[in-house]
Structure formats: structure tokens, C-alpha cells
Amino acid sequence: MAKRAIEDVEMEVSSGNVFADLGLPDADKLKIKSGLVIEITRAVRRLGLTQEEAGRRMGISQPKVSAMMRGDFSNLSERKLMTCLSRLGYDIEIKVKPAAEPVGHLRLALA
């Protein structure tokens, strides 16, 4: 990460992925999962669903909804999170293309 100083305060410029900045393994995967969870949380609130109603609609238990909305999504796969979003009225599109570099990247784009 690049460092820069503003008003004599040294800061590190983010790579755009806080999980990578923290040195966590599977940072790309964590960024995608967290983005999906944020969108699920927004949808549940926008639809005015209780956690129990949201769980029924998404096909998961209320305790899993509660944990997810508190930021614990380790027990849910990317696929399950995408299924949850589709059950909340979202279209999911996966785009695959050749990478410009030898190793590709995972990326989530929310409209």
C-alpha cells in the first residue's frame, strides 16, 4: 500500500479491498461476500421484512439472518448469498472474461 501524509498525518492509501489491506486470506472472496451481504441487508430493510420473514423468503433460518445482518456471514457461501438476493427480487449476472494479467480477479458490481 502507498503511504502519504496530509497535514503531517501519515496515512496508508487503501487498495480498494480492506480485507487485502488487512492481509486476510481469500480477500477477494470476502469482499464479494460482504458486498452481497450489504445488498441483502439493504433489501430486507427496504422491503420492511422482519428477520423471520426475510429468512422464510431467502430459505435460511432467522438466526442465520440475524448473524448475517451483524456481519457474520462465514457460514454462508457466495452461491447461497446470491440465491438470497434473487429471492429478494434481484437479478444476478455473472460475467467471465479473459484477464489482462496472468491471474484474474473476482469483482462485484452492484447497480
C-alpha positions as CSV (number, residue, x, y, z in Angstrom):
1,M,0.0,0.0,0.0
2,A,1.1,3.5,-0.8
3,K,1.6,5.9,2.1
4,R,1.0,9.6,2.0
5,A,0.9,12.5,4.5
6,I,-1.8,15.0,4.9
7,E,-1.2,17.8,7.4
8,D,1.7,15.8,8.9
9,V,-0.5,12.7,9.5
10,E,0.8,9.7,7.7
11,M,-1.9,7.5,6.1
12,E,-1.9,4.4,4.0
13,V,-3.9,4.5,0.8
14,S,-6.3,1.6,0.5
15,S,-6.1,-0.9,-2.3
16,G,-9.9,-0.8,-2.5
17,N,-10.2,-4.1,-0.6
18,V,-10.0,-3.7,3.2
19,F,-9.6,-7.5,3.6
20,A,-6.5,-7.5,1.4
21,D,-5.2,-4.4,3.2
22,L,-5.5,-6.4,6.5
23,G,-3.6,-9.3,4.9
24,L,-6.6,-11.7,5.2
25,P,-6.6,-14.9,3.1
26,D,-9.2,-15.1,0.4
27,A,-9.6,-11.3,0.4
28,D,-11.3,-11.1,-3.0
29,K,-13.9,-13.7,-1.8
30,L,-14.5,-11.8,1.4
31,K,-15.0,-8.6,-0.4
32,I,-17.6,-10.2,-2.7
33,K,-19.4,-11.9,0.2
34,S,-19.5,-8.7,2.2
35,G,-20.9,-6.7,-0.8
36,L,-23.7,-9.3,-1.2
37,V,-24.5,-9.2,2.5
38,I,-24.7,-5.4,2.4
39,E,-27.1,-5.5,-0.5
40,I,-29.2,-8.2,1.2
41,T,-29.4,-6.1,4.4
42,R,-30.5,-3.1,2.3
43,A,-33.2,-5.2,0.5
44,V,-34.5,-6.6,3.8
45,R,-34.8,-3.0,5.2
46,R,-36.3,-1.6,2.0
47,L,-38.9,-4.3,1.9
48,G,-39.7,-3.8,5.6
49,L,-39.2,-7.5,6.4
50,T,-38.7,-8.9,9.9
51,Q,-35.7,-11.3,10.2
52,E,-38.2,-14.2,10.3
53,E,-40.0,-13.1,7.2
54,A,-36.6,-12.5,5.4
55,G,-35.4,-15.9,6.4
56,R,-38.5,-17.6,5.1
57,R,-38.2,-15.7,1.8
58,M,-34.5,-16.4,1.5
59,G,-34.7,-20.0,2.6
60,I,-32.5,-19.6,5.7
61,S,-33.2,-19.6,9.4
62,Q,-33.9,-16.4,11.4
63,P,-30.7,-16.9,13.5
64,K,-28.7,-17.0,10.2
65,V,-30.4,-13.8,9.1
66,S,-29.5,-12.2,12.4
67,A,-25.9,-13.3,12.2
68,M,-25.6,-12.1,8.6
69,M,-27.0,-8.7,9.4
70,R,-24.5,-8.4,12.2
71,G,-21.6,-9.2,9.8
72,D,-21.2,-12.9,10.5
73,F,-21.6,-14.5,7.1
74,S,-18.8,-17.1,7.4
75,N,-21.4,-19.9,7.3
76,L,-23.0,-18.8,4.0
77,S,-21.4,-19.4,0.6
78,E,-21.4,-16.9,-2.2
79,R,-23.9,-19.1,-4.1
80,K,-26.3,-19.1,-1.1
81,L,-26.0,-15.3,-0.8
82,M,-26.7,-14.9,-4.5
83,T,-29.8,-17.2,-4.0
84,C,-30.9,-15.0,-1.1
85,L,-30.6,-11.9,-3.3
86,S,-32.6,-13.4,-6.1
87,R,-35.3,-14.4,-3.7
88,L,-35.5,-10.8,-2.6
89,G,-36.1,-9.6,-6.1
90,Y,-32.6,-9.2,-7.6
91,D,-31.3,-10.4,-10.9
92,I,-27.8,-11.9,-10.6
93,E,-25.4,-11.8,-13.6
94,I,-22.0,-13.4,-13.7
95,K,-19.6,-12.2,-16.3
96,V,-16.5,-14.2,-17.2
97,K,-13.8,-12.8,-19.5
98,P,-10.0,-13.3,-20.1
99,A,-7.8,-11.4,-17.6
100,A,-5.2,-8.9,-18.6
101,E,-2.8,-10.4,-16.1
102,P,-1.7,-14.0,-15.6
103,V,-4.0,-14.3,-12.6
104,G,-7.6,-12.9,-12.7
105,H,-9.6,-11.1,-10.0
106,L,-13.0,-11.6,-8.5
107,R,-15.1,-8.4,-8.6
108,L,-18.6,-7.5,-7.6
109,A,-20.5,-4.7,-9.4
110,L,-23.8,-3.6,-7.8
111,A,-26.1,-1.5,-9.9
